[in-house]
Amino acid sequence: MLIWVVDGKPTVWVQAWGGTDPIPGVDDGGMKPKKTTPGRFIIQSRGPHSTHKWPYSLIPWGTRLQVERRGRDHEGVVMYEAGMIHPRWRPVSSVIPHLTTAQLKKDYDDLYGKTGMYDDDRDGIPDRWVFNDFGPWAVRYYEDTNHDGRLDGKEALSGEMIHTTPEDEAENAKGVRVSLGSSHGCIHVSPRGRDKMLAAGAFTKGTPLLIHTYEERLPAGWRP
């Protein structure tokens, strides 16, 4: 649970899930999961997150997509907008090797089914990249080891962050109950929970973030 505390009093509560210990025999996707690190941190920023550690997160959420027909490729080639660099449009497979158009259609169908969301032309490929593992944006934080209220010296942003997932975003968009799942160490929240905390001011730069151990319990009267 994430709780926004003002003047020592809890004011906003949202459900949240942290990381878990590795489960024997379960594929961890190339990164060993762990419990979310407890401690005192400071919010540094929020924004789209891209990383090479998760293939689908190499492309920022919301990046425009289009399908280009080439020769005998009846499925077409999915292209993403690379920004101002040349060429402006590049194959998705150039950054995520072996990702086929057919697989992308399956990925989209698994998330949105036949709703047509993000797919105005109904070709089975979304018009924007909705597969980034960190959702539209993530909240970054750091441990202020020298207690000066700034990210400096040998301090670094934590590899753990607060974010949604593509599954969370799809369930929210379809109006069904968001089923949060455990992470590899990050803190998962629902899109509504994230936006509720944002509106309250909880993700403002410089805000203290206290992450408790899994064994600790809420004080009496702190539950919503």
Number of C-alpha atoms within 10 A of each C-alpha: 14 20 20 18 12 10 6 7 10 14 13 17 17 16 13 20 19 23 19 16 14 15 10 7 6 7 10 12 10 8 11 13 18 16 18 22 17 12 11 15 21 22 21 18 15 18 11 17 21 19 14 11 11 16 16 21 21 18 25 22 22 17 15 17 20 19 17 14 12 10 7 7 10 9 15 16 19 22 19 23 19 17 12 8 8 8 9 11 18 18 19 24 15 11 15 16 10 10 16 16 21 15 11 17 16 15 16 23 16 12 19 21 15 12 11 16 17 17 16 11 10 13 12 22 24 26 20 17 21 26 26 25 23 25 23 21 20 23 22 22 27 22 20 20 16 12 8 8 14 15 20 11 9 8 13 13 17 13 10 20 22 21 25 26 24 17 21 23 21 21 18 16 13 14 9 10 10 18 11 17 15 17 19 20 21 25 24 28 26 24 21 15 18 23 14 15 20 14 11 12 12 22 24 17 15 16 15 19 20 13 13 14 12 11 5 7 9 9 7 6 7 12 11 9
